[in-house]
Amino acid sequence: MQSFSILTSYGKTVLSSLYNCEFLVKNREDLMNHSLDIPEKFLERIAELRNFEKTRGTMANPRECMLLFTDVEKYIWVISPEILMDAVPIIIKKQEEGLDFRVILPKSVK
């Protein structure tokens, strides 16, 4: 006898929430220092960042950061302790070429 199970919409919602919780718990220390006052539609999708590449000391290694901004083509989402001012002209140029750039900064950065 074969039986089939179907995931309800409630079950799908719970599973999608688990992905968000996993990301938030795993990156709690970093996220505690940043404002997550971003639109809810992005918070609902925060788990999509789970395959991100974490770079320690981004501001301590501006050359690596500049190369990253120069080489990126489609999108770059950054969580950073500060703004790398040298990268601003590159980011503006890349945005004019269609780059999707998003940044989350600490609450103390205005």
Rosetta blueprint (number, residue, H / E / L):
1 M L
2 Q L
3 S L
4 F L
5 S L
6 I L
7 L L
8 T L
9 S H
10 Y H
11 G H
12 K H
13 T H
14 V H
15 L H
16 S H
17 S H
18 L H
19 Y H
20 N H
21 C H
22 E H
23 F H
24 L H
25 V H
26 K H
27 N L
28 R H
29 E H
30 D H
31 L H
32 M L
33 N L
34 H L
35 S L
36 L L
37 D L
38 I L
39 P L
40 E H
41 K H
42 F H
43 L H
44 E L
45 R L
46 I H
47 A H
48 E H
49 L H
50 R H
51 N H
52 F L
53 E L
54 K L
55 T L
56 R L
57 G L
58 T H
59 M H
60 A H
61 N L
62 P H
63 R H
64 E H
65 C H
66 M H
67 L H
68 L H
69 F H
70 T H
71 D H
72 V L
73 E L
74 K L
75 Y E
76 I E
77 W E
78 V E
79 I E
80 S L
81 P L
82 E L
83 I L
84 L L
85 M H
86 D H
87 A H
88 V H
89 P H
90 I H
91 I H
92 I H
93 K H
94 K H
95 Q H
96 E H
97 E L
98 G L
99 L L
100 D E
101 F E
102 R E
103 V E
104 I E
105 L L
106 P L
107 K L
108 S L
109 V L
110 K L
